[in-house]
Amino acid sequence: MAHTFIARMKIFPDKQAQFIDACERMEKAVAENEPDALLYKFYRLREDNAFAVIESFRTEAADQAHQESSHFKEIAPAMIECIDGGYVREYLDPLK
C-alpha cells in the first residue's frame, strides 16, 4: 500500500516568495531523484498564507529515504524557516 499524506501549513506573509521558491526546487529534486515518489506536489490553499503538500511514496521506507536525501537536507531548511508554527500531516488510505 502506498504511503500517502497531505501536510498543511501556514507561512509568514513576508516569507512567501522564499517558500514558493523552495517548494518548486523540492518538487524538481524529488521528480529527478526519487523514483519511488508517486506524487509530490505543493498547493496554495484558499486562506491567506496557507499551503499544503501532497506526498505519496510507494512505501514508508521511500518516505524515510526522501527525508534523509541530500536534496531534502539542502532545501528543507529554507522551507521550514518560512512556516508559522508547525504543520499538520493527515494520512490518506485507499478505500479498499
C-alpha positions as semicolon CSV with decimal commas, in nm:
position;residue;x (nm);y (nm);z (nm)
1;M;0,000;0,000;0,000
2;A;0,127;0,347;-0,087
3;H;0,230;0,582;0,193
4;T;0,028;0,899;0,120
5;F;-0,049;1,212;0,318
6;I;-0,134;1,578;0,295
7;A;0,052;1,826;0,513
8;R;-0,100;2,169;0,573
9;M;0,092;2,472;0,695
10;K;0,074;2,849;0,738
11;I;0,369;3,063;0,641
12;F;0,485;3,407;0,743
13;P;0,347;3,661;0,492
14;D;0,688;3,815;0,425
15;K;0,841;3,471;0,351
16;Q;0,603;3,371;0,071
17;A;0,847;3,416;-0,219
18;Q;1,120;3,221;-0,037
19;F;0,875;2,943;0,049
20;I;0,743;2,908;-0,306
21;D;1,096;2,903;-0,448
22;A;1,199;2,627;-0,205
23;C;0,881;2,429;-0,281
24;E;0,949;2,443;-0,654
25;R;1,311;2,336;-0,604
26;M;1,199;2,044;-0,384
27;E;0,936;1,930;-0,635
28;K;1,201;1,929;-0,910
29;A;1,458;1,745;-0,696
30;V;1,205;1,479;-0,596
31;A;1,095;1,429;-0,959
32;E;1,456;1,392;-1,074
33;N;1,591;1,176;-0,790
34;E;1,314;0,973;-0,626
35;P;1,161;0,705;-0,849
36;D;0,953;0,575;-0,554
37;A;0,774;0,910;-0,516
38;L;0,434;0,865;-0,679
39;L;0,322;1,224;-0,614
40;Y;0,497;1,522;-0,458
41;K;0,314;1,849;-0,519
42;F;0,265;2,174;-0,326
43;Y;-0,059;2,373;-0,343
44;R;-0,175;2,714;-0,228
45;L;-0,486;2,686;-0,010
46;R;-0,771;2,935;-0,028
47;E;-0,695;3,104;0,301
48;D;-0,425;3,365;0,348
49;N;-0,070;3,235;0,377
50;A;-0,182;2,871;0,378
51;F;-0,020;2,594;0,175
52;A;-0,031;2,217;0,154
53;V;0,178;1,941;0,006
54;I;0,050;1,603;-0,105
55;E;0,317;1,336;-0,082
56;S;0,276;0,978;-0,193
57;F;0,552;0,720;-0,186
58;R;0,548;0,352;-0,283
59;T;0,643;0,261;0,076
60;E;0,702;0,422;0,413
61;A;1,073;0,344;0,363
62;A;1,069;0,559;0,048
63;D;0,929;0,848;0,254
64;Q;1,209;0,796;0,508
65;A;1,467;0,790;0,226
66;H;1,319;1,119;0,098
67;Q;1,371;1,280;0,439
68;E;1,730;1,154;0,451
69;S;1,821;1,260;0,096
70;S;2,084;1,523;0,029
71;H;1,838;1,743;-0,162
72;F;1,590;1,732;0,128
73;K;1,864;1,830;0,375
74;E;1,971;2,113;0,143
75;I;1,625;2,258;0,061
76;A;1,404;2,183;0,364
77;P;1,566;2,440;0,600
78;A;1,467;2,721;0,360
79;M;1,108;2,595;0,375
80;I;1,098;2,534;0,750
81;E;1,207;2,887;0,838
82;C;0,903;3,019;0,648
83;I;0,647;2,815;0,843
84;D;0,449;2,999;1,109
85;G;0,408;2,729;1,373
86;G;0,414;2,366;1,273
87;Y;0,232;2,166;1,016
88;V;-0,045;1,908;1,030
89;R;0,005;1,577;0,849
90;E;-0,308;1,378;0,756
91;Y;-0,260;1,026;0,619
92;L;-0,471;0,916;0,323
93;D;-0,556;0,547;0,287
94;P;-0,730;0,379;-0,007
95;L;-1,100;0,298;0,030
96;K;-1,024;-0,072;-0,024
